[in-house]
Amino acid sequence: MDRSEVRLLARALRAEFWSTASDELLARLADRGGLNLGLNPPDDIEDDELEEVLWRALQSIGLAARE
């Protein structure tokens, strides 16, 4: 990813979190200390709603195929 793609993804994630994330998801993220994006995210985080939000953000900027 180049910097422009990272900026687009950050904006898309912000939009998805503000418009579609449940209060429960936001609380879970806060309890975990926030959302850390990196090359090696923790394996023990399994959150279907979070995965869905991330997937929609990637789709919205053309980095994931729409199904």
Buried (B, 14 or more C-beta within 10 A) or exposed (E): EEEEEEEBBEEBBEEBBEEEBEEEBEEBBEEEEEBEEEEEEEEEEEEEEBEBBBBBBBBBBEEEEEE
